[in-house]
Amino acid sequence: MQSVKTYTRRGRGRCLNPGCSFVYVTRHKPPTCPECGSHLGGKWIPAVKVQLLLAGDICSDSVDSVGFDCICVSSRLKGHKIKLTTDNKSDESRQATLHVSADTSKTSGGGNKEGQANRSNRKQPALSAAAPPEGSSNTPLPQICKQIKVNTKSTHQKPARSCAVVQKRPVRPILPAVCNPGNTGQTSRGIYFRCARCSSDVVVLVATVPQEILSSLKPSTLKQLGQTAPTTTTTQDSSISADRSKHATSTPDTGVNVLSLVPFRHTVSCFDLGLSTARGRGRCKNPACDYMYKNRHKPAVCPKCGSELTRKNTKPPKVREAQHPDYFSETLLDPHQDLSPAQRDVQRQSTLQLIRSTLQIPESDTELQETMSLIQELNSVKIVLVKNGEGSDAETETLLETGWPQFYESAATHCGLCSYRLLKGERGTVAGQEDCWLLTETLMQTASLQLKVCPNLRCLALHSFADLHPGLFNVGNRLLVSLDLFLKIRANIKLGQTPPLAAQSVFDQIQNHPIHSLTAEESSHVQELFLSGYWAFECLTMRDYNDMICGICGVAPKVEIAQRHRNDVLELKNVEFTWPECSVSDEVHVDDFWLTMEGEAIEQAAFPADIPITRVDASIIAPFAPPLMRSPTVINTEKDKLMPPIQQPAGDPSVLVRLIHDGQLRLDRVEDHSEDELRAILDSCGVDLTPGSTKNELLASLVNLYTHVHSGLPTAPQPPSHLTAGKLSKMCPHKVVCSSKYLVRGETARDHVDLLLSSRYWPPVYVCDCPRQVALCTDLQYPELATQMWGRNQGCFSDPFEKPEFVTCPELQDQPYAADLSLVAENQLVHPITKSPSCWLAYPPGAAQDAPAQEHHRMIRCRDLEPYINLLTEPEDDVNTKPMIFNNTAYYYLYNRLVDFLSSRDIVNQQISQVVKACQPGEVVIRDSLYRLGVAQINTDGDEGTRLDAQTEEEGEK
């Protein structure tokens, strides 16, 4: 049963007649009941009732203005004779009727039609235009019209309806009541606007109100009436004509007739305006919001703007208020009390948001040069000899002076998120001082940090020393590290060291570093903080990952080579990967995944006591690729691998795929095949059949073989149960990484297909040690795509069921360079260099083939690939290298991304350096639309202007 809100009868009265249901507001109690005529004894007299009689087309549909009715007159009445009359029907009720007639003798219809807006019964679900809700003025004079619906096809006037939703309690529009015509100062206003559904201008009738009454009202009341609060003495508007017999004024610019209502001889006070007083009501504290509420129905949050209404003090507290005993209210933080777990979570999220928004470290060495110079200057240690005593008995003491201070405090005075004034307390408070280590290249000493906290309970952001100018990085308010040490860790990682070993090598290079004097436990704790600070430093470093795109191949290499990293793994001791229980999309959100990993690393550095993540949804793991080399849709289908690994059934998958291509095996109607047909198909595939097998057994064998090929045949040995499967990358012939995928389960052909489909362009030639498995997986998972790329050849250079032969691929030949490829349509299936969807899967040069059929995948079979053979070697497999095992999930993914970027960018920087050295005067280095490096000659012509004649580096490579 639906719940119904109920309200009290406070402030309302009811007609004493038992058979009457009339309800009135007590301050607007009428003398008699308007429905049954019973005596009520009130003094409030309802205002005038307006009736509008028009001839011709009018705008008469409902007006979308809650609580208001609108009288609209179409400008098609221009030129018609308009007459305004009044009809007093009752002196007791003082109701008036406004008659407006138009002479339409010149119109095509020639007939006069009248429209009358009568007062409707208060129990009707929709109120008419002339019937405002009970207890309000009956004068239908609008203040605001939001939308007008005009029916230009209708030949008769429809009764104007209020579109206000039926309220459980009557709604009184704030409208001016009738006024005394004896007053000389009056204002008459007409509001012009364009009708949303008709081409004509529309005028809204607005009543004439005595200026004396308006001037005697409060500014808030004038605002409700739509008037402006007077700042000086109000004078009579000179535009108002003294002749009160003129009721219609015309504006020659727009041709719209403005109708003003003449007030009747009726003396009223300010209370007759029918306005609500401010008593018992409140307003939203947001200056830009006009929401009002009743005190007994005050909501916690403003439904219009979302501002909190329960807060007593919405402004940041002043400094002088900080010592007031009532300063720490329920909405502000008391620094002498410990934070609750919920408040700590709020503080953690706000602090991380503050760090991300305020701390941005440049990647360029030139931008850090000034900071590095300051660090070197502060690292200099001065030896000072201090003599204690006098004479020959005086003792000399040696002191070491350093330029590093021992006290650090943030310069911020207001919160960087919500602008509240920060609190700063003493030791033992949430905003007190903290002792920490100061770690530099030559120094390790204790220091003090002054913390500041935002008092806003919805923020609580922790502000500590985070200024990069002196060259220090704050790690959880426990360790201050000079930035040059982080740069040394980065250099060691580029040399192939693991991150923990790279951090330890920084201190081992200096034999007398003070860190060696610490205990083993203290040293281990400092190095742990040091390493977590390094990963936060890398996450806060601003990088453009498009800088790692090869300058010769650009975003569309013609040849890409797979590379496997089986020993670069994550230990599953401290992390558990979960898989979705229901079907989810294959698409992954790359930016969201990497922002999550970065946020986790920054949080571990800002709050070192927190436990790292232990559960990870494996289906959200995204590959890494430069933004310009990504496909619009990046996928990861590792969740669909067959687990646990099942032994591959006997049979030739190539034959199975060929039978599907030839139509001999119909997958959509596999049950329609007869037993003999199924047996023939399995015999062709080389499946050993048991004599006397039934049709169901034959179907099971066929489906088993198909399922293994469709799911992806294994392409590498299965990893140990306590480790992940490593990383699969693909790179261009110049050793620049194009993209990388991080595997949890054992590698299969599905991983190669995912990596290729997640790229902006599928390379014309993909070199790997498992081309046959990748081709078959593509044929079954994406048959239409495979047909466009290699037809029935299963990725080979020729028919795999025929004798291998040497072929020529015109698409792979060198194409004339086009500097501007912006006109080339963006099509992932058509390569922008070869202008063709044709693709091949090839073995690397010198690789051993397991079967004679794989001879069709060898690169030497295509003469146009001979220039690439010298650039390619067998795909690297780091199975013989030293394992690099991580136990932190965020650090594992961030490390692999960092290594790919640093190694690739070094190669690209060498390419740029070579091009710059080869430049002649008047030439500049550019990147074209495919992000390839090129040399542009600046030719200045007086007639033709400046022109760039570009030539890419790829032309010099071939």
Secondary structure as UniProt FT lines:
FT   TURN            10..11
FT   STRAND          12..14
FT   TURN            18..19
FT   STRAND          23..25
FT   HELIX           26..28
FT   TURN            34..36
FT   TURN            66..67
FT   STRAND          72..74
FT   HELIX           75..77
FT   TURN            78..79
FT   STRAND          82..86
FT   TURN            91..94
FT   STRAND          98..102
FT   TURN            105..106
FT   TURN            122..123
FT   TURN            129..130
FT   TURN            134..135
FT   STRAND          161..162
FT   TURN            181..182
FT   STRAND          186..187
FT   STRAND          191..194
FT   TURN            196..197
FT   STRAND          201..204
FT   STRAND          206..207
FT   STRAND          209..210
FT   HELIX           211..215
FT   HELIX           219..224
FT   TURN            225..226
FT   TURN            238..239
FT   TURN            244..245
FT   STRAND          248..251
FT   TURN            252..255
FT   STRAND          256..261
FT   HELIX           270..273
FT   TURN            279..280
FT   STRAND          281..283
FT   TURN            287..288
FT   STRAND          292..294
FT   HELIX           295..297
FT   TURN            303..305
FT   HELIX           319..323
FT   TURN            325..326
FT   TURN            330..331
FT   TURN            335..336
FT   HELIX           341..358
FT   TURN            365..368
FT   HELIX           369..379
FT   STRAND          381..388
FT   HELIX           391..393
FT   STRAND          395..402
FT   STRAND          407..409
FT   TURN            416..418
FT   TURN            427..428
FT   TURN            430..431
FT   STRAND          433..439
FT   STRAND          444..450
FT   STRAND          452..453
FT   TURN            457..459
FT   STRAND          462..463
FT   TURN            468..471
FT   STRAND          472..475
FT   TURN            476..478
FT   STRAND          479..482
FT   HELIX           483..494
FT   TURN            495..496
FT   HELIX           499..508
FT   TURN            511..512
FT   HELIX           514..517
FT   HELIX           520..539
FT   HELIX           545..548
FT   TURN            551..555
FT   STRAND          559..565
FT   STRAND          568..571
FT   TURN            572..573
FT   STRAND          576..578
FT   HELIX           590..606
FT   TURN            608..609
FT   STRAND          615..617
FT   HELIX           618..620
FT   HELIX           627..629
FT   HELIX           638..640
FT   HELIX           653..662
FT   HELIX           667..672
FT   HELIX           675..684
FT   TURN            685..686
FT   TURN            691..692
FT   HELIX           695..711
FT   TURN            721..722
FT   STRAND          726..731
FT   TURN            733..734
FT   STRAND          737..743
FT   HELIX           749..757
FT   STRAND          765..767
FT   HELIX           771..781
FT   HELIX           783..790
FT   TURN            791..792
FT   TURN            794..795
FT   TURN            800..801
FT   HELIX           810..812
FT   TURN            822..823
FT   TURN            828..829
FT   TURN            832..834
FT   STRAND          840..843
FT   TURN            845..846
FT   HELIX           852..857
FT   HELIX           859..861
FT   HELIX           863..865
FT   HELIX           866..869
FT   TURN            870..871
FT   HELIX           878..880
FT   STRAND          884..886
FT   HELIX           889..918
FT   TURN            921..922
FT   STRAND          923..927
FT   TURN            929..930
FT   STRAND          933..941
FT   TURN            942..944
FT   STRAND          945..952
FT   HELIX           953..957
//
